[in-house]
Amino acid sequence: MRMAVFAWLVVYGSSLQAQDPARFNREVAEIAASHRGQTAEVVLLGSSSIKIWSECHACLAEFSVINSGFGGSQTSDLLAHWRVLTVEHNPDLICIYEGDNDLAAGEHPDSIMLEMVQLVGEIRAEWPEIRLFLVGPKPSPSRMHLAEAYQRLNGLMLDYCEQQELGFIDTWNALQVNGEVPQEWFQADRLHLNDAGYARWCEAFRSSLELE
């Protein structure tokens, strides 16, 4: 059923208007400047869950890693800025975490997938052989009222990754125990992960990247 819905989505699209990505121009320029001249095997892209992942280099110690997350971003923002954050580094692998803030802003999972498909297409046009992993949006206690939308987006992402031979990192299930999201894995805002939460997040990454 999800594959049929996704086929309809690609044909008909969405009229939802994204926010202006120019609001991140300064932050993206600062991130790009901080990594200028560096090459990396892995580039991490996405919103604050990527940006504040301070232990990403330890988690993915087998690789040289650049973290180019920018907080509050949505998929449409990454569409506008991915080139300046990646092209200089010529990575072998890119992991993308977007969709979380999109859903919180009221964007429909189907329209998010349209943007994600465009993003993947642009990256593959630049590097046809690159390994790409989409990271499914995580469950957060503060956003569980949107659980149905999160589950739909995760399902669409998984189906798309299987169809297009992309990797998928499932954080939705990795951060639950018996269907419950432990509060102790999150900071006081009930949105961002703490060290214990990132330990589970890291396990999901390593398993999907077949590092263990």
PAZA-115496 format. One record per atom (N, C-alpha, C): x negated, y negated, z. Coordinates in steps of 0.001 Angstrom, whole numbers, padded with zeros to 6 digits, always signed. Each point is the difference from the previous one (the first is absolute). Example, Ala and Ser with C-alpha at 12.3 -4.5 7.8 and 13.67 -1.06 7.14 Angstrom:
BEGIN
-013190+005690+007800 +000890-001190+000000 -000900-001200+000000 +000350-001050-000720 -000820-001190+000060 +000770-001090+000730 
# end
This chain:
BEGIN
-000828+001206+000000 +000828-001206+000000 -000861-001255+000000 -001068-000038+000838 -000824-001201+000050 -000649-000268-001344 -000419+001068-000716 -000660-000198-001284 +000966-000608-001010 +001266+000434+000038 +000995-000555-000915 +000251-001462+000307 +000105-000330+001270 +000199-001395+000396 -001191-000841-000428 -001228+000551+000177 -001189-000753-000369 -000049-000263-001498 +000444+000988-000814 +000029-000210-001442 +000945-001137-000349 +001152-000058+000642 +000949-001096-000223 -000628-001328+000393 -000719-000003+001122 -000647-001208+000505 -000979-000575-001006 -000843+000859-000583 -001008-000482-000932 +000641-000630-001227 +001142+000537-000433 +000662-000508-001194 +000688-001334+000262 +000693-000112+001144 +000862-001152+000206 -000594-001102+000865 -000940+000341+000862 -000694-001038+000748 +000821-000632+001111 -000475-001182+000431 +000603-000701+001125 -000131-001487-000211 +000968-000742+000522 -000021-001451-000158 -000465-000730+001242 -000429+000751+001032 -000408-000642+001241 -001219-000877-000225 +000020-001200+000554 -001113-000928-000150 -000991+000182+001148 -001255+000216-000352 -001039+000159+001013 -000415-001357+000540 -000662+000009+001164 -000546-001225+000559 -001199-000455-000820 -000354-001251+000168 -001098-000580-000759 -001334+000539+000517 -000736+000770-000815 -001271+000560+000472 -001086-001049+000204 +000219-001208-000494 -001004-001051+000174 -000214-000344+001467 +000945+000357+000857 -000166-000295+001427 -001199+000723+000602 -000514+001019-000704 -001163+000738+000482 -001296-000383-000713 +000051-001008-000840 -001188-000338-000792 -001235-000220+000863 +000152-000785+001065 -001157-000320+000832 -000534+001243+000712 +000898+000791+000581 -000450+001190+000724 -000682+000987-000945 +000591+000209-001164 -000591+000934-000960 -001370-000499-000456 -000119-001293-000245 -001296-000552-000403 -001048+000213+001086 +000389-000152+001253 -000933+000213+001104 -000417+001467+000103 +000956+000910-000194 -000321+001427+000038 -000962+000343-001126 +000305-000470-001196 -000859+000284-001148 -001407-000548+000218 -000096-001206+000556 -001308-000604+000246 -000799+000793+001029 +000690+000547+000997 -000684+000750+001055 -000606+001300-000515 +000523+000512-001127 -000492+001259-000556 -000782-000194-001297 -000268-001241-000343 -000636-000281-001288 -001357+000702-000114 -000215+000588-001183 -001269+000666-000258 -000063+001433+000479 +001045+000485+000662 -000003+001353+000536 +000647+000977-000984 -000528+001189-000044 +000688+001097-000670 +000532+000941+001067 +001006+000786-000356 +000591+000914+000972 +000619+001178-000727 -000061+001156+000638 +000675+001176-000550 +001510-000085+000220 +000398-000609+001117 +001417-000086+000356 +000360-001445+000326 +001111-000470-000572 +000583-001286+000381 +001387+000251+000561 +000243-000560+001171 +001303+000080+000643 +000750-001298-000254 +001210+000103-000526 +000836-001163-000294 +001319+000123+000735 +000554-001144+000393 +001314+000048+000627 +000194-001083+001034 +000985+000225+000829 +000431-001009+000966 -000743+000170+001320 +000581-000510+001085 -000733-000091+001266 -000418+001345+000565 +000747+001072-000277 -000404+001312+000507 -001344+000418-000566 -000312-000457-001205 -001333+000201-000562 -000965-001038+000568 +000403-001258-000024 -000895-001083+000409 -000598+000209+001387 +000821+000421+000962 -000476+000097+001381 -000529+001388+000347 -000132+000863-000998 -000535+001345+000233 -001504-000103+000172 -000424-000315+001199 -001414-000290+000262 -000878+001237-000097 +000581+001183+000177 -000778+001235-000017 +000043+000703-001355 +000400-000721-001057 +000115+000658-001310 -001340+000543-000482 -001088-000707+000294 -001317+000464-000458 -000422+001268+000739 +000332+000088+001268 -000317+001207+000765 +000882+001163-000445 +001266-000294-000272 +000921+001048-000437 -000439+000595-001326 -000430-000854-000915 -000392+000431-001349 -001512-000093-000161 -000702+000527+000978 -001451-000172+000073 -000736+000642-001173 +000652+000897-000715 -000640+000631-001154 -000180-000970-001171 +000681-001156+000064 +000001-000947-001108 -000488-001375+000453 -000418-000795-000967 -000123-001439+000234 +001392-000594-000218 +000444-000802+000937 +001391-000464+000016 +000047-001516+000112 +000873-000621-000779 +000327-001412+000153 +001473-000105+000352 +000285-000691+001093 +001375-000238+000442 +000414-001381-000483 +000932-000036-000967 +000468-001270-000548 +001486-000217+000273 +000467+000488+001147 +001389-000245+000375 +000232-001458+000347 +001194-000504-000311 +000344-001361+000422 +001387+000015+000632 +000059-000514+001213 +001160+000150+000855 +001250-000682-000508 +001124+000708+000112 +001282-000538-000424 +000298+000198-001468 -000912+000635-000723 +000172+000135-001443 +001079+001003-000350 +000551-000189-001204 +000954+000913-000599 -000566+000493-001329 +000681+000942-000605 -000499+000579-001249 -000186-001061-001078 +000934-000933-000082 -000107-001069-000998 -001236-000857+000232 -000403-000172+001253 -001218-000763+000302 -001239+000745-000479 -000020+001299+000221 -001144+000781-000440 -000077+000032-001526 +001144+000012-000652 +000022-000084-001463 -000736-001245-000490 +000173-001077+000713 -000626-001266-000406 -001479-000070+000339 -000440+000747+000996 -001349-000212+000531 -000936+001201-000070 +000457+001157-000472 -000837+001197+000118 -001327-000125-000744 +000014-000689-001142 -001224-000059-000801 -001144-000672+000753 +000280-001150+000589 -001063-000725+000696 -000504+000781+001210 +000821+000909+000514 -000370+000783+001176 -000702+001309-000339 -000031+000376-001276 -000536+001322-000326 -001015+000026-001135 +000214-000772-001058 -000732+000231-001249 -001504-000082+000189 -000474-000950+000790 -001443-000147+000205 -000610+001238+000637 +000799+000715+000803 -000547+001101+000791 -000060+001318-000770 +000730+000096-001107 -000020+001190-000857 +000155+001292+000802 +001084+000130+000765 +000160+001169+000873 +000332+001269-000770 -000218+001125+000672 +000417+001306-000532 +001421+000339+000443 +000423-000593+001115 +001281+000346+000605 +000618-001252+000628 +001296-000170-000209 +000736-001106+000618 +001194+000574+000753 +000180-000445+001239 +001180+000346+000796 +000850-001256+000171 +001299+000127-000236 +000908-001144+000013 +001075+000201+001059 +000085-000948+000927 +001079+000021+000994 +000852-001259-000152 +001108+000135-000688 +000988-001069-000097 +001395+000622+000080 +000989-000841+000223 +001377+000462+000116 +000585-000262+001365 -000841-000011+001019 +000451-000202+001372 +000644-001377+000158 -000739-001038-000357 +000546-001358+000121 +001084-000282-001032 -000083+000659-001140 +001031-000152-001030 +001358+000425+000556 +000030+001170+000629 +001239+000513+000569 +000512-000912+001112 -000910-000479+000846 +000403-000883+001099 +000569-001313-000519 -000445-000413-001199 +000496-001239-000603 +001313+000204-000755 +000481+001237-000036 +001283+000274-000637 -000079+000489-001423 -001218+000276-000496 -000115+000482-001372 +000431+001469-000073 +000686+000356-001073 +000505+001356-000165 -001147+000940-000374 +000001+001232+000506 -001058+000943-000358 -000196+000159-001499 +001078-000046-000769 -000123+000173-001451 -000810-001133-000640 +000253-001225+000441 -000734-001126-000583 -001457+000008+000448 -000254+000474+001205 -001379+000138+000463 -000749+000992-000894 +000670+001086-000362 -000639+000989-000858 -000292-000556-001392 +000864-000850-000500 -000287-000639-001286 -001313-000770+000061 -000185-000746+001083 -001238-000761+000172 -001196+000928+000173 +000215+001099+000728 -001084+000950+000222 -000425+000654-001316 +000978+000345-000833 -000312+000596-001301 -000811-000979-000850 +000382-001263+000029 -000753-001009-000753 -001422-000123+000532 -000139-000003+001315 -001320-000103+000627 -000891+001175-000398 +000536+001197+000098 -000770+001189-000377 -000400-000076-001470 +000920-000434-000846 -000301-000107-001424 -001121-000975-000281 -000010-001121+000691 -001054-000986-000211 -001357+000529+000471 -000009+000684+001138 -001263+000533+000510 -000529+001089-000922 +000886+000856-000467 -000439+001069-000902 -000457-000543-001353 +000561-001118-000411 -000479-000617-001240 -001434-000486+000158 -000343-000449+001214 -001372-000449+000289 -000948+001181+000145 +000460+001036+000725 -000826+001187+000263 +000836+001247-000265 +000033+000513-001206 +000860+001138-000329 -000257+001249+000844 -001216+000178+000480 -000345+001225+000720 -000026-000175+001513 +000387-001153+000504 -000110-000251+001439 +000959+000888+000781 -000417+000371+001197 +000904+000709+000920 +000815-001046+000756 +001305+000171-000027 +000915-000930+000669 +000849+000752+001013 +000111-000572+001191 +000866+000556+001029 +000987-001076+000446 +001279+000342-000012 +001011-000861+000600 +000231+000469+001426 +000053-000947+000915 +000214+000303+001414 +001449-000331+000333 +000775+001002+000372 +001400-000236+000321 +000149-000881+001219 +000995-000903+000011 +000186-000889+001148 +000301+000773+001276 -000661-000415+001057 +000061+000693+001279 +001305-000296+000742 +000370+000839+000952 +001111-000315+000889 -000499-000890+001135 +000698-001069+000296 -000349-000877+001124 +001235-000137+000874 -000163+000057+001314 +001168-000129+000873 +000832-001246-000274 -000645-001108-000368 +000725-001253-000219 +000791-000006-001310 -000256+000981-000878 +000676+000008-001297 +000781+001287-000263 +000269+000758+001045 +000695+001261-000211 +001461-000188-000409 +000516-001217+000147 +001354-000246-000518 +000028+000048-001521 -001185-000017-000608 -000123+000091-001457 -000464+001393-000428 +000147+000983+000868 -000548+001329-000257 +000480+000591-001314 +001258-000185-000340 +000525+000589-001238 -000722-000565-001221 -000234-001318+000002 -000709-000626-001108 -001456+000465-000042 -000618+000130+001162 -001379+000489+000048 -000099+001413-000554 +000942+000843+000375 -000025+001375-000475 +000206+000062-001512 +000881-000850-000509 +000213-000009-001450 -001272-000434-000729 -000645-001066+000497 -001212-000471-000652 -001098+001049+000067 -000160+000633+001142 -000992+001072+000112 +000292+001117-000995 +001275+000347-000154 +000363+001043-000945 -000284-000390-001436 +000323-001235-000354 -000292-000478-001351 -001500-000025-000267 -000756-000445+000989 -001457-000028-000155 -000556+001405-000214 +000466+000946+000808 -000484+001372-000111 +000325+000572-001371 +001234-000182-000449 +000385+000505-001321 -000866-000612-001100 -000203-001299+000083 -000800-000695-001013 -001439+000509+000005 -000565+000159+001184 -001377+000492+000095 -000124+001397-000593 +000981+000856+000236 -000040+001342-000558 +000106-000034-001520 +000847-000888-000520 +000178-000099-001448 -001248-000561-000686 -000651-000947+000653 -001105-000729-000627 -001376+000479+000454 -000042+001086+000753 -001263+000554+000493 -000780-001016+000824 +000723-000662+000884 -000607-000885+000995 -000013+000720+001336 -000843-000477+000909 +000040+000515+001349 +001048-000736+000824 +000556+000684+000990 +000979-000610+000909 -000421+000287+001426 -000026-001046+000824 -000352+000133+001415 +001255-000244+000814 +000453+001024+000688 +001273-000022+000725 -000219-000470+001436 +000207-001285+000241 -000106-000505+001372 +001340+000071+000726 +001090+000131-000749 +001335+000062+000616 +000094+001197+000947 -000410+001156-000466 +000061+001194+000839 -001196+000105+000939 -001131-000548-000415 -001196+000083+000849 +000177-000745+001315 +000865-001014+000001 +000177-000828+001196 +001298+000297+000733 +000474+001236-000150 +001172+000433+000744 -000281+001344+000674 +000671+000240+001098 -000066+001276+000705 +001431+000453+000231 +000363+001115-000598 +001360+000524+000107 +001043-001058-000389 -000324-000744-001049 +000936-000999-000499 +000027-001299+000780 -000855-000145+000998 -000054-001214+000806 -001332-000719-000223 +000043-001334+000076 -001202-000815-000171 -000509-000411+001379 -001124+000547+000448 -000502-000333+001335 -000379-001479+000121 +000586-000662+000968 -000287-001421+000215 -001460-000220+000379 -000607+001013+000620 -001368-000180+000485 -001022-000032-001126 +000409+000207-001223 -000903-000106-001146 +000021-001390-000632 +000761-000918+000615 +000182-001320-000586 -000374-001099+000990 -000364-001144-000574 -000268-001167+000814 +001307-000533+000601 -000133-001044+000812 +001169-000535+000694 +001079-000511-000946 -000387-000367-001224 +000997-000488-000957 +000849+001123-000586 -000351+001255+000309 +000730+001178-000465 -000021+000122-001525 -000949-000664-000636 -000130+000018-001444 -001380+000487-000446 -001036-000536+000634 -001365+000338-000399 -000561+001128+000861 -000797+000838-000620 -000585+001137+000693 -001092-000435+000971 -000144+000762+001083 -001145-000174+000889 -001021+001103-000322 -001010+000147+000828 -001051+000983-000281 +000559+001415-000091 +000930+000336+000891 +000582+001344-000030 +000787+000220-001287 +000730-001031-000446 +000742+000107-001244 -000913+000127-001200 -001082-000764+000011 -000937+000082-001122 -000740+001333-000033 -000107+000659+001127 -000593+001341-000004 +000881+000950-000804 +001312-000107+000166 +000928+000822-000790 -000017-000424-001476 -000013-001291-000217 -000075-000559-001360 -001256+000533-000710 -001124-000016+000697 -001252+000503-000556 +000120+001475-000376 +000635+000784+000841 +000194+001414-000312 +000771+000177-001295 +001016-000837-000218 +000788+000084-001231 -000864-000329-001215 -000820-001025+000120 -000894-000370-001094 -000984+001127-000302 -000633+000515+001024 -001027+001017-000208 +000601+001275-000578 +001171+000370+000461 +000653+001187-000534 +000350-000178-001469 +000572-001141-000358 +000395-000240-001389 -001208-000111-000919 -001095-000547+000506 -001222-000121-000794 -000834+001280+000040 +000524+001004+000705 -000656+001317+000105 -001411-000135+000554 -000106-000750+001092 -001285-000210+000649 -000208+000953+001173 +001007+000817+000277 -000125+000948+001109 +000451+001390-000440 
# end
